[in-house]
Amino acid sequence: MSNFGVVLEAVKQGKKIARAGWNGSGMFVYYVPAAAYPIQRNNLGTLGGMFPDDLAPYREYLALKTAQNDIATWTPSCSDALAEDWFIVGEEDE
């Protein structure tokens, strides 16, 4: 088990991280690097024409694979940041 500072470096290198204290099955955090995505055309036209080539840039962020088997953006709580039960997924037994 590690603290958040240790696993934060691992997640930035492409590792999946999780807390032993999480109750949800299969939950983990992963890093999404900055990039751009094609603007989806819809009847609102919210972002159309605002970015070159209609590609919306986004900043890097952390994402959570949830117990409901979907993806959400994720920001650590104070409890998460101060916890000592973090581990790198797949390296639990090392």
GILINWO-V469072 format. One record per residue. N is the residue number from 0. PHI is phi as a letter, one per 20 degrees, with the letter a starting at -180 (NA if undefined). NEAR is the number of other C-alpha atoms within 12 Angstrom. D_FIRST is the distance of its C-alpha to the first C-alpha in whole Angstrom. Layout:
# GILINWO-V469072
n:N phi:PHI near:NEAR d_first:D_FIRST
n:N phi:PHI near:NEAR d_first:D_FIRST
This chain:
# GILINWO-V469072
n:0 phi:NA near:22 d_first:0
n:1 phi:c near:25 d_first:4
n:2 phi:e near:23 d_first:7
n:3 phi:f near:27 d_first:10
n:4 phi:g near:21 d_first:12
n:5 phi:f near:22 d_first:10
n:6 phi:f near:32 d_first:10
n:7 phi:f near:27 d_first:13
n:8 phi:f near:19 d_first:14
n:9 phi:f near:24 d_first:13
n:10 phi:f near:28 d_first:15
n:11 phi:f near:23 d_first:18
n:12 phi:e near:16 d_first:18
n:13 phi:o near:19 d_first:18
n:14 phi:e near:23 d_first:15
n:15 phi:e near:30 d_first:14
n:16 phi:c near:39 d_first:11
n:17 phi:b near:40 d_first:10
n:18 phi:d near:32 d_first:9
n:19 phi:f near:23 d_first:8
n:20 phi:f near:17 d_first:11
n:21 phi:f near:20 d_first:13
n:22 phi:e near:13 d_first:16
n:23 phi:f near:16 d_first:18
n:24 phi:f near:15 d_first:18
n:25 phi:m near:22 d_first:17
n:26 phi:f near:28 d_first:16
n:27 phi:b near:36 d_first:15
n:28 phi:d near:38 d_first:15
n:29 phi:b near:32 d_first:17
n:30 phi:e near:29 d_first:20
n:31 phi:d near:24 d_first:23
n:32 phi:f near:17 d_first:25
n:33 phi:f near:14 d_first:29
n:34 phi:a near:13 d_first:32
n:35 phi:b near:17 d_first:35
n:36 phi:c near:16 d_first:36
n:37 phi:f near:18 d_first:39
n:38 phi:f near:21 d_first:41
n:39 phi:e near:15 d_first:42
n:40 phi:f near:13 d_first:45
n:41 phi:b near:9 d_first:46
n:42 phi:f near:8 d_first:49
n:43 phi:e near:9 d_first:47
n:44 phi:m near:12 d_first:47
n:45 phi:g near:14 d_first:45
n:46 phi:d near:20 d_first:43
n:47 phi:g near:18 d_first:46
n:48 phi:n near:15 d_first:48
n:49 phi:e near:14 d_first:45
n:50 phi:c near:16 d_first:43
n:51 phi:g near:14 d_first:45
n:52 phi:l near:14 d_first:45
n:53 phi:l near:18 d_first:44
n:54 phi:d near:18 d_first:40
n:55 phi:e near:20 d_first:38
n:56 phi:f near:18 d_first:35
n:57 phi:c near:15 d_first:32
n:58 phi:e near:14 d_first:29
n:59 phi:f near:16 d_first:26
n:60 phi:b near:21 d_first:23
n:61 phi:d near:26 d_first:20
n:62 phi:c near:26 d_first:21
n:63 phi:d near:28 d_first:19
n:64 phi:e near:23 d_first:20
n:65 phi:e near:21 d_first:21
n:66 phi:f near:16 d_first:21
n:67 phi:e near:14 d_first:25
n:68 phi:m near:13 d_first:24
n:69 phi:c near:14 d_first:26
n:70 phi:d near:19 d_first:24
n:71 phi:c near:20 d_first:24
n:72 phi:f near:19 d_first:24
n:73 phi:b near:20 d_first:21
n:74 phi:c near:16 d_first:20
n:75 phi:f near:21 d_first:17
n:76 phi:f near:10 d_first:18
n:77 phi:g near:9 d_first:18
n:78 phi:f near:16 d_first:15
n:79 phi:f near:25 d_first:13
n:80 phi:f near:20 d_first:14
n:81 phi:e near:16 d_first:13
n:82 phi:f near:23 d_first:10
n:83 phi:d near:19 d_first:6
n:84 phi:d near:23 d_first:5
n:85 phi:f near:32 d_first:5
n:86 phi:b near:33 d_first:5
n:87 phi:e near:32 d_first:9
n:88 phi:f near:25 d_first:11
n:89 phi:n near:13 d_first:13
n:90 phi:d near:16 d_first:10
n:91 phi:f near:16 d_first:8
n:92 phi:e near:8 d_first:10
n:93 phi:e near:8 d_first:10
